[in-house]
Amino acid sequence: MSFEEKNNLCSIIVSSCDAYSDAWHPFFTLFFRYWVDCPFQVYLISGKKGYEDVRVKNVLLEDKGWANNMFEMFKEIKSPYILYLQEDYFLQSKVVTENVSELVEKMERWGAGYLRLMSSPRPDVVFDANPILGIINPHSPYRVSLQASIWKVETLKKLLCPGESGWSMEKYGSERSSVLPELFLSTFRPILDYYTPTAIKKGKWMPGALWLCKKEGIVVDMSMRPVYTWRKVVWGRIRNHLSTIFHSCMS
């Protein structure tokens, strides 16, 4: 497979809307800083606003909800795979292009429909004696997650339900995915290192994400949203940790 053919296998989709346009500057600054040699075309889904950068193709859509926007997005791209991101996934270390390209090629070879690049939740069993990849069992919680993932476009189309939100897709799309024959995989370690869980939570800036931007010398527009308090951040992490322990004990 030629270099050009490899690059055409995948596109990068950044799902967003105008209400989160304040996240675009830090997102793309960090994205291109830490993925300097990104070989894939980058698309931004938004409404009436666009991001002015020659490396980004703006797809301006009338916002009809997450799933409907994705249906419209697929009219714009030609690649059989996409790497799905959201505007508040702020990269914080170098992306190794070869690692991502290799995973896309392997997905094509294996006929996999989904490969989560963030090990949250972790996969259930090791795949094909591969220490990096694991299989997500059909009925595992959040089998379909909108964390950074590589999708086979045709698989994602099968799971999309018109009018559905991203949150509903993670819940009900996970249930729908259980009957599909394609492999659903996840890495055991992050392939893309970005601020987690997200830079914006419930419409508020996460203080850790703002600290990252300050460290990186990125000015953030603070006029559009408040900041999440550290107290809520700490309590949220404790609650998530206890939930993980509970589900582990029940499984």
Summary of the structure (lengths in Angstrom):
residues: 251
radius of gyration: 17.7
end to end distance: 42.5
largest distance: 51.4
contacts: 760
relative contact order: 0.15
helix: 37%
strand: 21%
